[in-house]
Amino acid sequence: MRTTYFNAWLDEYNDYMRLFEMFGDEEYYKEANEIIESLNAMVSRKESYRMLLCKIESNNMHKL
């Protein structure tokens, strides 16, 4: 994934957290947490994909 994609999501996260800190509205906090959860899921899928590719490209037999 492109770094700019992650940077945009992190910028949005920071914006929501700033709004939460300024106004104390829980909706801003929930939105910020949803962004972090989405980023964590993407990173996890990317790691799983990377490990699978390493096993496919390896000359050894692997259990999946």
N, C-alpha and C positions, 0 to 999 in steps of 0.2 A: 504494500500500500504506500501511497505517496505521503511524504512527510507533511506536505501542505494540508492534506485532508485531516490529519491528526491535529495539526496546529489550529485549523479552523474550529474543530470541535472543542479543543482546549480553550480557545478564546471565548467560545460561547459559554462553556462551563464557568470561566472566570467572570463573565458578564452576569450570569445568573447568581453567582455567589456574591458579587458586589451588590446586586439588587437586594438579595436576601439580607445582607449585612446592613444596608441602608434603611430598608423598610420592614424587615422582619416577617415578610409574607412567606408562609411555608410552601406556597406553590413554586416560588423561585428555587427554594431548596430542593423540592422534589424534581424539578426540571434538571437541576445540576446533577443530582444523583442518577437520573436516567441517562444522562450523557456519559457519566463515568461507567455505569453498568454496560452500556452499549460498547464503549471503547474496550472494556475488559473482555467482553464476549468476542469482539473482533480479534483482539490480540491472542486470545486462547485458540480460536479457530485457525489463525495464521500459524501458531506454534504447532498445532496438530498436523496441519498440512505440511509444514516444513519437515516434521519428523517422518511423516509418511513418505515424502519424496526421498529423504535420505535412505529409507529402507528399500524403496523401489530401485534406486540407483546403486545400491550396494550389491556386491557379489555374494553376500552371505544369505542364508535362509533365515527369515524372521517370522516370529508369530505375531499376528495382528490382534 
